[in-house]
Amino acid sequence: MLAFEALRAVDERDAYANLVLPSLLRNAEAEAVKKGGEFDRRDAALATELVYGTLRRQGTYDAVIAACVDRPLREVDPPVLDVLALGAHQLLGTRIPPHAAVSATVELARCVLGDGRARFVNAVLRKIAAQDLDAWVAQVAPPYDDDAEAHLAVVHSHPRWIVSALWDALGGGRAGIEDLLEADNERPEVTLVARPGRSTPEEVAASLPEEATEPGRWSPYAVRLAEGGDPGAVDAVREGRAGVQDEGSQLVAAALAAAPLDGRDERWLDGCAGPGGKAALLAALAAQRGALLVASEKQPHRARLVERTLAGNPGPYQVIVADGTRPAWAEGSFDRVLVDVPCTGLGALRRRPEARWRRKAEDVAGFATLQRGLLTEALRAVRVGGVVGYATCSPHPAETRAVVEDVLRGRGTDEPLTAEWIDARPLMPGVPAVGDGPDVQLWPHLHGTDAMYLALLRRTA
C-alpha cells in the first residue's frame, strides 16, 4: 500500500519519490507505535525497493504490460497502471515467488481499485508471469540492428530522446552507452562529506562499525556508507559537521576552491546555493582562508535550507535571497564564483528516476537560456583575474560546453565579457577519464558519481 501511495503522489502531484516516500514511512511507523506495535523495517525496505525499482524500470514494464492488454496504455486508468507496474516489478525484477507477487498485487487492487479492476489486474499479471524479464525484453524491444536507440530505450528503460542525448554526450560505441544506462538503473550508494575544519573522514568513519564505511574514491572529504547505511546514525551528520553529498558535487566545489588565483582571495559567491550542499563545503574551505562565502538562492524556502545547512560554520558567511540573473551585488565583487545551474537533471537519474519520465526534450532549450544568463552574470560578479565555476548535473551537450561557448562568444548579451578557460582536470587529481579538457565530465558508470559537468573560467577583462 505504501508503495502504491508513493507512486500515485509521483504521478498526480509531480512529487519526488525521495521526498514523499520517507514521509509515508514515518507516518506508517508513527501509526504502528500509536497502536502499540512496531513498524517492521523489512516492510520499509520492500516498499523502497518497489517504488524505486518500478520507477526505474517503468519504460520496460510499460512495454511488457502493453503486450498483455487489449487496449492502448493511454486508455488504462493511471491507478491501474501503477498497480500493474508494481506487480510487474515483483514478477520480473525481484526474487518474490510469482504466486506471492500475483496474490499480493491482486489483493492491493481489490483494496484500492475494487473487485472488477482487480480481476483485470489478475489476468494481466498471469500473462506477465508466463515469461521472465529476458524473454519479455527479447519480445517487446525492437532489434538493435533495426533501431539502436529504440532498442536501448526499452531494454534500459529510458525515453528515447534521453538515450540519444546521453549517447551524443558520451560518444563511442554500444558498450559505453549500455554501461551508462545500466548505471542509471542501479541504486546509488550513500556518500557523506566531512566538512573541513568541522570533521574529518576518519572521525566520521570511526563513529560507525568498520564494515559500514569505505573511503571515498576521489574526494578527500568523502566517506561511503555500506548498503543500507543510515546517515542519521552518524553524529557528525546530526550535528551538521558532515552531510550527505555525492562525490561528484564534492569534487566540483573542491576544484573551484583549488583553482589558481592571483591577488585577493577574500570573497566567494555560490550563486545557485539551494539546498546548500556545495555551499556548506565551500563555506568550510573559505573559512580556512579567512574568506567570506555569500550563498545566494532565488527561492526563499530553499534559502532557508541553505541557512540550516550552513549553521555552525566556523567562518563568516551570508545567505541571501537573490536572483542570479538580476544580481544584488556590484560587478567585480567576488574572487571566486560558483553557479551550479538549474538543469534537466539527466546526470542524477539514479537518484530521481521519475525525472526521466517527467522531462521532455523541449525542456533543454528553456534551461539553456537560463544557464547562459546565470553564467553571464557570474562572470560579471567576479573581478578581473577571478575564477568562475559553471557546473551542472546534466551531461547534455546543450547544457554544458555549448552554454559556456555561447557566453564566451557573447551570445545573448550586448556586452560580452572576456574570459579564458582554466584546465579543470588537474584540479581533480587522481580522477581518470574526465574528458579531453579543459572542462570536466564525470559519469555514473566510470566514476560512481552523478554525471556532473564543470567548466572553470578566469575573467580577463
Buried (B, 14 or more C-beta within 10 A) or exposed (E): EBBBBBBBBBBEEEBBBBEBBEEBBEEBBEEBEEEEEEBEEEBBEBBBBBBBBBBBBBBBBBBBBEBBBEEEEEEBEEBBBBBBBBBBBBBBBEEBEBEEBBEBBBEBBBEBBEEEBBBBBBEBBBEBBEBEBEEBBEEBBBEBEEBBBBBBBBBBBBBBBBBBBBBEBBEEEEEBBBBBBEBBBEEBBBBBBBBBBBBBBEBBBEBBEEEBBBEBBBBBBBBBBEEEBEBEEBEBBEEBBBBBBBBBBBBBBBBBBBBEBEEEBEBBBBBBBBBBBBBBBBBBBBBEEEBBBBBBBBEEEBBBBBBEBBEEBEBBBEBBBBBBBEBEBEEBBBBBBBBBBBBBBBBBBBBBBBBBBBBEBEBBEEBBEBBBBBBBBBBBBBBEBBBBBBBBBBBBBBBBBBBBEBBBEEEBBEEBBEBEBBEBBEBBEEBEEBBEEBBBBBBBBBBBBBBBBBBBBBBEE
